[in-house]
Structures are given as C-alpha cells and as structure tokens.
C-alpha cells in the first residue's frame, strides 16, 4: 500500500497581539512539515521563526538536489537516518538564529520553538524543541507525541507541581529549550509508523494553552475537511480569548490510488508552501 498526505495549514494573529510571530511551511515532495513560534518580541520573533522554517526546508531541498546532507550536532542514539538529518537541520537553524541574535542588537535574545514532521512511505519522524506540539488522532484516540520544553512542565514531570498548577502558573512562557537560545540545541526525535487515516496536528501554544485536548479531539474528529478543521481550531482559541498567535498545520494520511501515483510521477509531484504572515 502506498500512502499519500493531504495537508492544510493556517496561522492567525489572534485577538490581542499586534504582529504574528508564528510561521509554518511544508514541501510535499519531501514529505516535510514545519511549524515555528518566535520569541523575542516585535520583529525579532518573526525573524527567528521565519529563519527556522526556511532553514529546515532549505537543508532538505539542498540535500535532495546535491545528495549531500552535512551533519551538525549529535543525533539521539538509535534514531533513523531521517532523524539524524532532522537533528542536523535543526542544529544548523539554531546556529544561524543564535549568531543573528548576537550580531544585531535589535534581535538580541531572539529565538523560536520548532516542531517538524517528515513522512516517507509508511514511516513518520518527528523532532521538536520548545512548547509547540504534535498530536496524532488515530482510531478516535488523540495522543500528544511531544513533551513541552517549558519550566512548568519540567517541574510537573519531576513531581514538583500538579498539572493544574502548571496550567495556571505565571511562568508558563519560560522555555528551557528552543532555537537560538544557546549556541547548541538538542531536539527530541522520534520514529513512528504511519497508518492510513492518521491525522497529525502541528500547533503553537496559542492554540494548545487555550483549547484543551478533549476539545481539540472533538474538532479534529467532526470537522468535514482539513481546511475547516484549521478554521475551527483557530476560532476555538479566539473564542477563549486568543491572547497569542495561533497556528495549526494538519496532515491526513491516506491511501494513494495507482492513477494518482502515476500522475504525480509524470508531473514531478508535490506541493511547496511557506508562510511568513
């Protein structure tokens, strides 16, 4: 069975912020999908998140063109070749963002969260740093595939506070791992199996802090299309105050019919999209 991916993505400024520091992009020919949430305020956050998306996409585009994927940093033990390449792409982006922040006073301290998903054949590899999230809806069950790299969630994981205390803490915005914060970053990387009808959600915390998992599951299960699901998720966050930028990128894994595979092969297949709103 050959699988294909249907995709939709949207980013919204929300109800309070004056600019959008989120960015998203994808390249279906590569099977690569990226969401970033900028930090640092004003234009610095926008710059960092845009660099994160562009540099990760460009790393794989250059690699596909030259058949060369330079290694940056050390990947976690036991991950796939794709996982090692995602680690290198994220580390390269981290270095570029860190150096740009050091070089320009107006961008000093800028950074960005990042979540990446790459799907090839029946395999999915995810990588992330920060508190943007990846969910998977499979057979009616919504699973959170990432863990937030934030101070309060680290305290929760260590048993220092309850989940309710973490959700109400004034320190929710303190991120302990992100692009550009330090000269090196070690993303979390996982290899997974893709199944037909899986739906993956890549989202920034402007959605996930306001819309709880049960509400996300209900919207993902009931909306008639991926485009409508994006709209419904964003509207749900805005109805709850929309105090941050809101970005979601949705993928549905489907079985690809033979005639679609032939058409894709004949035209060189794929779609590329990048956002910097």
RODO-2510 file (C-alpha; in nm, 4 decimals, decimal comma):
residues 277
     n   res          X          Y          Z
     1     x     0,0000     0,0000     0,0000
     2     x     0,1313     0,3442    -0,0947
     3     x     0,0358     0,6328     0,1294
     4     x    -0,0173     0,9962     0,0425
     5     x    -0,0620     1,3027     0,2621
     6     x    -0,3358     1,5631     0,2471
     7     x    -0,2388     1,8916     0,4110
     8     x    -0,3853     2,2215     0,5282
     9     x    -0,2343     2,4961     0,7390
    10     x    -0,3303     2,8340     0,8756
    11     x    -0,1799     3,0998     1,1007
    12     x    -0,3800     3,3729     1,2738
    13     x    -0,2618     3,6803     1,4643
    14     x    -0,5199     3,6172     1,7366
    15     x    -0,7225     3,8755     1,9268
    16     x    -0,4524     4,0631     2,1212
    17     x    -0,1125     4,0646     1,9511
    18     x    -0,0159     4,3339     1,7008
    19     x     0,2024     4,1074     1,4877
    20     x     0,2278     3,7384     1,4076
    21     x     0,5480     3,5719     1,5282
    22     x     0,4386     3,2244     1,4126
    23     x     0,5500     3,0696     1,0848
    24     x     0,4722     2,7451     0,9062
    25     x     0,5808     2,5792     0,5861
    26     x     0,5885     2,2486     0,4059
    27     x     0,7145     2,0683     0,0991
    28     x     0,5051     1,7681    -0,0025
    29     x     0,7688     1,6449    -0,2463
    30     x     0,9990     1,5989     0,0518
    31     x     0,7227     1,4993     0,2920
    32     x     0,8420     1,7703     0,5327
    33     x     0,6199     1,9909     0,7525
    34     x     0,7405     2,2620     0,9944
    35     x     0,5828     2,4992     1,2487
    36     x     0,7739     2,7630     1,4476
    37     x     0,6693     3,0095     1,7190
    38     x     0,9023     3,3069     1,7507
    39     x     1,0218     3,4551     2,0786
    40     x     1,1863     3,7868     2,1491
    41     x     0,9089     4,0320     2,0778
    42     x     0,8238     4,2556     1,7818
    43     x     1,0151     4,1759     1,4649
    44     x     1,2796     3,9605     1,6372
    45     x     1,0363     3,6760     1,6987
    46     x     0,9112     3,6936     1,3418
    47     x     1,2675     3,6802     1,2120
    48     x     1,3595     3,3787     1,4254
    49     x     1,0514     3,1745     1,3343
    50     x     1,0850     3,2540     0,9648
    51     x     1,4518     3,1535     0,9733
    52     x     1,3596     2,8299     1,1495
    53     x     1,1080     2,7281     0,8840
    54     x     1,3169     2,8368     0,5868
    55     x     1,6457     2,6870     0,7034
    56     x     1,4984     2,3453     0,7810
    57     x     1,3176     2,3298     0,4468
    58     x     1,6258     2,4530     0,2624
    59     x     1,8503     2,1951     0,4309
    60     x     1,6434     1,9118     0,2855
    61     x     1,5924     2,0800    -0,0513
    62     x     1,9661     2,1300    -0,0894
    63     x     2,0251     1,7731     0,0244
    64     x     1,7787     1,6337    -0,2281
    65     x     1,9419     1,8374    -0,5042
    66     x     2,3039     1,7519    -0,4177
    67     x     2,2563     1,4133    -0,2459
    68     x     2,4568     1,5558     0,0441
    69     x     2,3282     1,6174     0,3975
    70     x     2,6009     1,7775     0,6129
    71     x     2,5908     1,6767     0,9780
    72     x     2,5527     1,9357     1,2524
    73     x     2,5390     1,8267     1,6151
    74     x     2,4772     1,4804     1,7554
    75     x     2,1502     1,2974     1,6995
    76     x     1,9974     1,0870     1,9796
    77     x     2,1148     0,7262     1,9807
    78     x     1,9087     0,4785     1,7833
    79     x     1,7168     0,7202     1,5617
    80     x     1,6755     0,6717     1,1878
    81     x     1,8696     0,8380     0,9091
    82     x     1,5809     1,0839     0,8705
    83     x     1,6004     1,1551     1,2436
    84     x     1,9713     1,2320     1,2159
    85     x     1,9054     1,4637     0,9242
    86     x     1,6262     1,6451     1,1087
    87     x     1,8656     1,6921     1,4000
    88     x     2,1259     1,8407     1,1664
    89     x     1,8707     2,0711     1,0025
    90     x     1,7501     2,1971     1,3410
    91     x     2,1043     2,2426     1,4708
    92     x     2,2012     2,4396     1,1604
    93     x     1,8948     2,6612     1,2029
    94     x     1,9765     2,7056     1,5714
    95     x     2,3303     2,8203     1,4968
    96     x     2,2127     3,0693     1,2336
    97     x     1,9447     3,2164     1,4630
    98     x     2,1829     3,2346     1,7587
    99     x     2,4513     3,4101     1,5540
   100     x     2,1986     3,6519     1,4028
   101     x     2,0774     3,7397     1,7517
   102     x     2,4300     3,8009     1,8711
   103     x     2,5179     4,0149     1,5703
   104     x     2,2273     4,2626     1,5817
   105     x     2,1186     4,4444     1,8957
   106     x     1,7533     4,4668     1,7897
   107     x     1,7451     4,0870     1,7545
   108     x     1,9470     4,0028     2,0640
   109     x     1,7955     3,7122     2,2539
   110     x     1,5539     3,6138     1,9787
   111     x     1,4543     3,2513     1,9464
   112     x     1,1838     3,0158     1,8269
   113     x     1,0173     2,6892     1,9113
   114     x     1,0087     2,4314     1,6343
   115     x     0,8122     2,1163     1,5533
   116     x     0,8960     1,9149     1,2415
   117     x     0,7356     1,6093     1,0891
   118     x     0,8765     1,4142     0,7974
   119     x     0,6828     1,1297     0,6367
   120     x     0,8318     0,8886     0,3857
   121     x     0,6488     0,5756     0,2740
   122     x     0,4955     0,4309     0,5932
   123     x     0,7339     0,5997     0,8355
   124     x     0,6988     0,9248     1,0293
   125     x     0,9823     1,1032     1,2066
   126     x     0,9153     1,3970     1,4364
   127     x     1,1557     1,6400     1,6011
   128     x     1,0954     1,9382     1,8254
   129     x     1,2356     2,1950     2,0656
   130     x     1,0134     2,4216     2,2746
   131     x     0,6456     2,4056     2,3664
   132     x     0,4844     2,3822     2,0247
   133     x     0,3191     2,0417     1,9950
   134     x     0,2451     1,7484     1,7660
   135     x    -0,0706     1,5410     1,8166
   136     x    -0,1906     1,2285     1,6361
   137     x    -0,5540     1,1268     1,6016
   138     x    -0,5781     0,7518     1,5306
   139     x    -0,8949     0,5424     1,5548
   140     x    -1,0645     0,8055     1,7680
   141     x    -0,7749     0,8361     2,0152
   142     x    -0,5809     1,1638     2,0394
   143     x    -0,2183     1,1232     2,1516
   144     x     0,0249     1,4008     2,2346
   145     x     0,3515     1,2924     2,0709
   146     x     0,5759     1,5679     2,2085
   147     x     0,6551     1,6998     2,5544
   148     x     0,6712     2,0712     2,6255
   149     x     1,0215     2,2040     2,6885
   150     x     0,8984     2,4600     2,9407
   151     x     0,9909     2,5291     3,3014
   152     x     0,6474     2,4496     3,4433
   153     x     0,6110     2,1225     3,2515
   154     x     0,9579     2,0163     3,3620
   155     x     0,8507     2,0879     3,7212
   156     x     0,5358     1,8824     3,6599
   157     x     0,7326     1,5898     3,5148
   158     x     0,9549     1,5937     3,8255
   159     x     0,6539     1,5905     4,0562
   160     x     0,7197     1,9384     4,1946
   161     x     0,3794     2,0777     4,0934
   162     x     0,0473     1,9414     3,9707
   163     x    -0,0736     1,9715     3,6123
   164     x    -0,3396     2,2188     3,7256
   165     x    -0,0724     2,4313     3,8925
   166     x     0,1375     2,4176     3,5747
   167     x    -0,1575     2,5342     3,3635
   168     x    -0,2228     2,8274     3,5992
   169     x     0,1397     2,9280     3,6553
   170     x     0,2636     3,2750     3,5644
   171     x     0,5841     3,1096     3,4380
   172     x     0,4272     2,9140     3,1510
   173     x     0,6151     3,1226     2,8962
   174     x     0,9614     3,0274     3,0267
   175     x     1,1002     2,7922     2,7607
   176     x     1,4021     2,5794     2,8532
   177     x     1,4885     2,4562     2,5033
   178     x     1,4417     2,6450     2,1753
   179     x     1,6132     2,7578     1,8562
   180     x     1,8577     3,0428     1,9118
   181     x     1,8545     3,0474     2,2918
   182     x     2,2008     2,8935     2,3131
   183     x     2,4738     2,8062     2,0661
   184     x     2,3588     2,4419     2,0599
   185     x     2,0237     2,2692     2,0909
   186     x     1,9344     1,9011     2,1307
   187     x     1,5892     1,8379     1,9821
   188     x     1,3756     1,5430     2,0858
   189     x     1,3413     1,2984     1,7940
   190     x     1,1044     1,0026     1,7473
   191     x     1,0465     0,7481     1,4708
   192     x     0,6890     0,6234     1,4270
   193     x     0,4793     0,4131     1,1906
   194     x     0,2183     0,5896     0,9757
   195     x    -0,1200     0,4255     0,9269
   196     x    -0,3981     0,5081     0,6842
   197     x    -0,6418     0,7676     0,8248
   198     x    -0,3957     0,9032     1,0818
   199     x    -0,4348     1,2792     1,1293
   200     x    -0,1379     1,4777     1,2629
   201     x    -0,1647     1,8259     1,4136
   202     x     0,1361     2,0567     1,4486
   203     x     0,0373     2,3567     1,6609
   204     x     0,1769     2,6510     1,8549
   205     x     0,0837     2,7180     2,2164
   206     x    -0,1566     2,9919     2,1100
   207     x    -0,3895     2,7025     2,0363
   208     x    -0,2929     2,4408     2,2932
   209     x    -0,2917     2,6640     2,6017
   210     x    -0,6496     2,7734     2,5383
   211     x    -0,8102     2,4699     2,3740
   212     x    -0,7819     2,1541     2,5823
   213     x    -0,7097     1,8136     2,4360
   214     x    -1,0681     1,6884     2,4546
   215     x    -1,1896     1,9920     2,2598
   216     x    -0,9095     1,9511     2,0039
   217     x    -1,0070     1,5862     1,9594
   218     x    -1,3741     1,6756     1,9095
   219     x    -1,2934     1,9360     1,6443
   220     x    -1,0484     1,7085     1,4615
   221     x    -1,2997     1,4235     1,4655
   222     x    -1,6030     1,6196     1,3473
   223     x    -1,4858     1,8860     1,1016
   224     x    -1,5615     1,7896     0,7401
   225     x    -1,2237     1,8855     0,5910
   226     x    -0,8699     1,9732     0,6960
   227     x    -0,9212     2,3371     0,5933
   228     x    -1,2346     2,3561     0,8054
   229     x    -1,0544     2,1861     1,0944
   230     x    -0,7863     2,4573     1,0871
   231     x    -1,0519     2,7267     1,0924
   232     x    -1,2476     2,5597     1,3716
   233     x    -0,9378     2,5126     1,5887
   234     x    -0,8319     2,8743     1,5454
   235     x    -1,1835     3,0015     1,6120
   236     x    -1,1998     2,7920     1,9291
   237     x    -0,8817     2,9573     2,0569
   238     x    -1,0097     3,3041     1,9652
   239     x    -1,3390     3,2389     2,1416
   240     x    -1,1349     3,1673     2,4553
   241     x    -0,9515     3,4999     2,4339
   242     x    -0,6961     3,4458     2,1565
   243     x    -0,4216     3,6151     2,3585
   244     x    -0,1411     3,4768     2,1394
   245     x    -0,0782     3,3973     1,7746
   246     x    -0,2484     3,0730     1,6706
   247     x    -0,1065     2,8324     1,4143
   248     x    -0,2075     2,4822     1,3143
   249     x    -0,0843     2,2516     1,0398
   250     x    -0,2868     1,9378     0,9713
   251     x    -0,1902     1,6229     0,7798
   252     x    -0,4128     1,3290     0,6918
   253     x    -0,2528     1,0029     0,5805
   254     x    -0,4493     0,8391     0,3002
   255     x    -0,4055     0,5509     0,0596
   256     x    -0,2902     0,6770    -0,2771
   257     x    -0,4653     0,5208    -0,5800
   258     x    -0,2493     0,3973    -0,8652
   259     x    -0,3609     0,6686    -1,1083
   260     x    -0,2654     0,9425    -0,8606
   261     x     0,0807     0,7887    -0,8188
   262     x     0,1211     0,7823    -1,1970
   263     x     0,0089     1,1440    -1,2344
   264     x     0,2423     1,2553    -0,9552
   265     x     0,5337     1,0742    -1,1170
   266     x     0,4657     1,2293    -1,4577
   267     x     0,4488     1,5858    -1,3272
   268     x     0,7378     1,5550    -1,0813
   269     x     0,4892     1,5537    -0,7932
   270     x     0,4455     1,7597    -0,4825
   271     x     0,3480     2,0922    -0,3428
   272     x     0,5557     2,3527    -0,1667
   273     x     0,4216     2,6210     0,0627
   274     x     0,5700     2,8682     0,3063
   275     x     0,4087     3,1225     0,5342
   276     x     0,5531     3,4396     0,6802
   277     x     0,2407     3,6338     0,7743
***
